[in-house]
Amino acid sequence: AMFAIWNDLDRSLTTTLSNAARTVTTSGYGDGVRATLGKTSGAYYWEVTVEATSGFGSSGVGVTTATASLTSSLGSSAGAGLTESGTLRSSSGALSNGCGYAASDVIGIALDVDAGMIYFSINGVWQGDASPDAAQGGIDGFYAARLRRR
C-alpha cells in the first residue's frame, strides 16, 4: 500500500517539513503544502493530528487542486478547508458552522471525489451537520468538477 506524506517539492517557501515529511511547520500567513498523492476519482478518508495552531484562527486543514496557490488561504482560490476557528471554507463560498480545533485534536477528512463532496470532523464529530455515510452536508461540487476536467 502507498501512503501519502507531505511533499517537500510542492510547498510554500516558509513551510518546513520534519518527522520524515509527516509534520508541517509554517511561519507565513496562508502558506501550505500538498501531499505526495493526488486523487481524481474514488472516496478517501484520512486524519491529521494538530500539534499546534497559529493562535490567529486562520490555520487550516483541507483539500486543494494540484495547481492552486500555496500562498493564499486554503479554499480562497481552489479547494476547501476547516480553519482552527471553525470556519468551513471553500472556493465556492465560506460556511462558518463548524467548531474550532486546538492542539492535540484529530481532524478527519472524508473526500468523495466522484460525488464532489468533502466532509470534516473534529475528534470524530462531523462538522456542519455533515454525515458522509448518509451523503448529507459537507461541502459540494467545487473540487471534483475541477479534477474531472483534467
SERO-537735 format. One record per residue (C-alpha): residue in three letters; z, x, y. Coordinates in pm, whole numbers. Each point is the difference from the previous one (the first is absolute). Last residue first. Layout:
BEGIN
R  aa     c3     c1     c2
R ALA      Z      X      Y
...
This chain:
BEGIN
R  aa     c3     c1     c2
R ARG  -1641   -820   1736
R ARG     14   -368     99
R ARG    260    -74   -271
R LEU    259    224    164
R ARG    -30   -166    340
R ALA     33   -349   -149
R ALA    295    116   -209
R TYR    202     99    305
R PHE    -21   -276    259
R GLY     17   -301   -229
R ASP    361    -98    -21
R ILE    355    104     76
R GLY    258   -128   -240
R GLY     81   -362    -53
R GLN    -57   -152   -339
R ALA   -193    140   -300
R ALA    269   -144   -235
R ASP     78    342   -150
R PRO    -58    160    342
R SER    272   -212    158
R ALA     29     19    378
R ASP    243   -188    223
R GLY    -52    271    265
R GLN    157    277   -206
R TRP     50     18   -377
R VAL    356     99    -95
R GLY     13    280   -262
R ASN    176    259    217
R ILE   -242    -72    283
R SER   -324   -166   -109
R PHE   -352     12    142
R TYR   -310   -196    -99
R ILE   -372     74     43
R MET   -289   -240    -60
R GLY   -379     42     -7
R ALA    -44   -198   -323
R ASP   -183    288   -171
R VAL    219    264    166
R ASP    325   -152   -121
R LEU    261    236    143
R ALA    371    -26    -74
R ILE    216    237    205
R GLY    371     42    -70
R ILE    220    169    261
R VAL    324    147   -137
R ASP    285     39    248
R SER    183    336      7
R ALA    -37     39    380
R ALA    -61   -327    182
R TYR   -214   -311    -17
R GLY    -72   -289    233
R CYS    -57   -354   -120
R GLY   -338   -171     16
R ASN   -118   -287    222
R SER   -171    196    276
R LEU   -362    -70    -95
R ALA   -255    220    173
R GLY   -374    -70     18
R SER   -322     72   -194
R SER     58    375      5
R SER    331    -69   -168
R ARG    367     19     85
R LEU    298   -140   -184
R THR    274     78    250
R GLY    337     65   -159
R SER    144    262    239
R GLU    -78    275   -253
R THR   -365   -101     14
R LEU   -187   -173   -281
R GLY   -367     89    -16
R ALA   -355   -121     -1
R GLY   -347    148     11
R ALA   -246     95    270
R SER     32     65    375
R SER    355   -105     94
R GLY    119    -40   -358
R LEU    189    327    -10
R SER     54    126    354
R SER   -254    254    118
R THR    -43    366    -95
R LEU   -122    -42   -358
R SER   -317   -176    112
R ALA   -169   -220   -258
R THR   -272    153   -220
R ALA    147    -31   -350
R THR    135   -346     81
R THR    366    -78     54
R VAL    300   -110   -200
R GLY    368    -16     83
R VAL    328    161     97
R GLY    122     13    356
R SER    180    188    273
R SER     31   -203    320
R GLY    358   -121     17
R PHE     99    281    239
R GLY    260    155   -233
R SER   -274    209   -157
R THR    108    -79   -355
R ALA    153    210   -278
R GLU    -25     37   -380
R VAL   -193   -323    -59
R THR    -94    -47   -366
R VAL   -361   -109    -44
R GLU   -104   -231   -282
R TRP   -328    -83   -169
R TYR   -193   -305   -118
R TYR   -371    -36    -64
R ALA   -267   -268    -46
R GLY   -369     69    -63
R SER   -293    123    208
R THR    -90    270    253
R LYS    300    231    -40
R GLY     92    333    156
R LEU    181    288   -165
R THR    134    316    168
R ALA    216   -203    234
R ARG    -53    -22    375
R VAL    211    157    274
R GLY    122   -123    335
R ASP     84     60    361
R GLY     60   -296    231
R TYR    255    179    217
R GLY     35    367    -91
R SER    271    192   -184
R THR    -92    -84   -358
R THR    161     68   -336
R VAL   -156   -116   -327
R THR    152     58   -345
R ARG   -193    -19   -330
R ALA   -239    290     68
R ALA    176    232   -250
R ASN    336    -56    177
R SER   -151     67    343
R LEU   -267   -138    232
R THR    -36     45    373
R THR   -141   -238    261
R THR    -56    139    351
R LEU   -370     62    -67
R SER    -85   -344   -141
R ARG    -63    -16   -374
R ASP   -289     14   -247
R LEU     -5    352   -147
R ASP    369     -7    -99
R ASN    -61   -325   -189
R TRP    323   -183    -85
R ILE     38    -58   -373
R ALA   -184   -240   -227
R PHE     59     -6   -373
R MET   -265     45   -265
R ALA     77   -115   -353
